[in-house]
């Protein structure tokens, strides 16, 4: 294989990782938001005050998005995007200094694809800015992060285009003109749209019910890995 053919092969090999539950055992945005509230007692008190009123909306599928955005907006009143990014960066520094916050096996697999010069995407329901900051702290370069994007709204912050389920497909297509890929690593059956469009379909540490459901649809095409 000559150099030109190798470059073309690398360009054509597209690798997608989910983040929460796949590269990290945590819900990273929840971990960040808890940290944010604990470091701002006034905002924590505000969160406790509004929590009883939003719980009913969180229990109804069609109002969950409203409840989450109302909570985020209420707790970020007075912050600019620059302030928000500073909070994210501070958390990412602390996050990266702790042990076991990324699966060692997942990090090893990601670096393997980096060494092969594959095109790597982390496609996550978490905050795009948050995962970018974490990747920077772990020196994970040449990785494209696609996630839920925050933007200012009436003196606070809310989420725009929460990157979950089929929305991951839309964002890959809209932003990078991608509709198929070579590898997908995910822990969740909610990423079935991503699994269906991948040549190699890999579930990482899946819950038993998710594995059973995905296996029923995808059969022997599906692989399972255990990362720690």
C-alpha positions in Angstrom: 0.0 0.0 0.0 1.5 3.3 -1.0 1.3 6.5 1.0 -1.6 7.9 -1.0 -3.7 4.8 -0.5 -2.9 4.7 3.2 -4.0 8.4 3.6 -7.2 7.6 1.8 -7.9 4.6 4.0 -7.3 6.7 7.1 -9.7 9.4 5.8 -12.3 6.8 5.1 -12.1 5.1 8.6 -14.6 7.0 10.8 -14.8 6.1 14.5 -17.6 7.3 16.8 -17.5 7.1 20.6 -20.3 7.9 22.9 -18.9 9.5 26.1 -21.1 9.0 29.2 -21.1 5.3 30.1 -18.7 4.5 27.3 -15.5 6.4 27.8 -16.5 7.6 31.3 -18.6 5.7 33.9 -20.2 9.0 34.8 -23.0 11.3 33.6 -20.4 14.1 33.1 -22.9 17.0 32.9 -24.6 16.0 36.1 -21.2 15.7 37.8 -20.3 19.2 36.5 -23.6 20.7 37.4 -23.4 19.3 41.0 -20.0 20.8 41.3 -21.2 24.1 39.9 -24.0 24.3 42.5 -21.8 23.3 45.4 -19.3 26.0 44.6 -22.1 28.6 44.3 -24.2 28.2 47.5 -26.8 30.9 46.4 -27.5 29.0 43.2 -27.7 25.7 45.2 -30.4 27.3 47.4 -32.2 28.5 44.3 -32.1 25.0 42.9 -33.6 23.5 46.1 -36.4 26.0 46.0 -37.4 25.3 42.4 -36.9 21.6 42.5 -40.4 20.6 43.9 -42.1 22.6 41.2 -40.2 21.0 38.3 -40.3 17.4 39.4 -43.8 16.8 37.8 -42.6 18.2 34.5 -39.5 15.8 34.6 -41.9 12.9 34.9 -43.7 13.7 31.6 -41.8 12.9 28.4 -43.1 15.9 26.5 -42.2 18.4 29.2 -38.8 17.0 30.3 -36.9 19.3 27.9 -38.7 22.4 29.3 -38.0 21.3 32.9 -34.3 20.7 32.3 -33.9 24.0 30.5 -35.9 25.9 33.1 -33.6 24.5 35.8 -30.5 25.3 33.9 -31.7 28.8 33.1 -32.8 29.5 36.7 -29.4 28.4 38.1 -27.3 30.4 35.6 -29.1 33.7 35.8 -26.5 36.5 35.5 -23.9 34.4 33.8 -22.5 35.1 30.4 -21.2 32.4 28.1 -17.7 33.5 29.0 -18.5 32.9 32.7 -20.0 29.5 31.9 -17.0 28.5 29.9 -14.7 29.4 32.8 -16.8 27.2 35.1 -16.5 24.4 32.6 -12.7 24.8 32.3 -12.2 24.9 36.0 -14.2 21.7 36.4 -12.3 20.0 33.6 -9.0 20.7 35.3 -10.3 19.2 38.6 -12.0 16.3 36.7 -8.8 15.3 34.9 -6.8 15.2 38.2 -9.1 12.5 39.7 -8.6 8.8 39.2 -11.0 6.5 37.3 -13.0 9.2 35.6 -12.2 7.7 32.2 -12.1 4.0 31.6 -8.4 3.1 31.0 -9.5 0.5 28.4 -11.6 3.1 26.6 -8.7 5.7 26.6 -6.4 3.0 25.3 -8.8 2.2 22.4 -9.3 5.8 21.6 -5.5 6.3 21.4 -5.2 3.2 19.2 -7.5 4.9 16.7 -5.5 8.1 17.0 -2.3 6.3 16.2 -4.0 4.8 13.1 -4.9 8.4 12.1 -8.6 7.6 11.9 -11.2 10.3 11.9 -12.6 10.3 15.5 -15.8 11.8 16.7 -17.2 11.9 20.2 -20.9 12.2 19.8 -22.6 12.8 23.2 -25.7 14.0 24.9 -23.5 15.9 27.3 -22.4 19.5 26.8 -20.2 19.9 23.8 -18.1 22.6 25.5 -17.7 20.4 28.6 -16.4 17.3 26.7 -14.1 19.5 24.6 -12.6 20.9 27.8 -12.2 17.4 29.3 -10.5 16.1 26.0 -8.1 19.1 26.2 -7.1 18.1 29.7 -6.5 14.5 28.7 -4.5 15.7 25.7 -6.9 14.1 23.3 -6.2 16.1 20.1 -7.6 15.7 16.6 -11.0 14.6 18.0 -14.2 16.2 16.9 -16.8 16.6 19.7 -20.5 16.8 18.8 -22.8 17.4 21.8 -25.6 19.5 23.2 -24.7 23.2 22.8 -25.5 25.9 25.3 -26.4 29.4 24.4 -27.5 32.6 26.3 -31.2 33.2 26.9 -32.6 36.1 28.8 -29.6 36.6 31.2 -29.2 32.8 31.7 -28.0 29.7 29.8 -30.1 27.0 28.1 -29.4 24.0 25.9 -29.9 24.2 22.1 -30.4 20.9 20.1 -29.9 18.3 22.9 -27.8 15.7 21.2 -29.6 12.4 21.9 -30.9 9.5 19.9 -31.7 10.4 16.3 -30.5 13.9 16.8 -26.9 12.5 16.8 -27.5 11.3 13.3 -28.9 14.7 12.2 -25.9 16.6 13.7 -23.4 14.3 12.0 -25.1 14.8 8.7 -25.8 18.5 9.0 -22.4 19.5 10.3 -20.1 16.9 8.7 -22.1 15.4 5.8 -21.7 11.9 7.4 -24.3 9.2 7.2 -22.3 6.0 7.7 -19.1 5.2 9.7 -16.7 2.4 10.4 -16.8 1.9 14.2 -19.3 2.9 16.9 -18.6 2.4 20.6 -21.6 3.0 22.9 -23.1 1.6 26.0 -26.8 2.4 25.3 -29.5 1.1 23.0 -30.6 4.7 22.6 -27.8 4.9 20.1 -29.4 2.3 17.9 -29.5 4.8 15.0 -25.7 5.1 15.2 -25.2 1.3 15.6 -27.4 0.6 12.5 -25.2 2.8 10.3 -21.9 1.4 11.4 -19.8 -1.3 9.8 -18.5 -2.5 13.2 -21.1 -2.2 16.0 -19.7 -2.3 19.5 -21.5 -2.0 22.8 -19.4 -1.2 25.9 -20.5 -2.4 29.4 -24.2 -2.5 28.3 -27.0 -3.0 30.7 -28.5 -6.5 30.3 -31.8 -5.2 28.9 -30.0 -2.9 26.4 -27.8 -5.7 25.2 -30.8 -8.1 24.8 -32.7 -5.5 22.8 -29.8 -4.5 20.6 -28.8 -8.1 20.0 -32.4 -8.9 18.9 -32.2 -6.2 16.2 -28.6 -6.6 15.1 -27.8 -10.2 15.8 -24.3 -11.5 15.3 -23.2 -8.1 13.9 -23.1 -6.8 17.5 -20.0 -7.1 19.6 -19.7 -6.5 23.4 -16.7 -5.2 25.3 -16.1 -4.8 29.0 -14.0 -1.8 29.9 -12.6 -0.8 33.2 
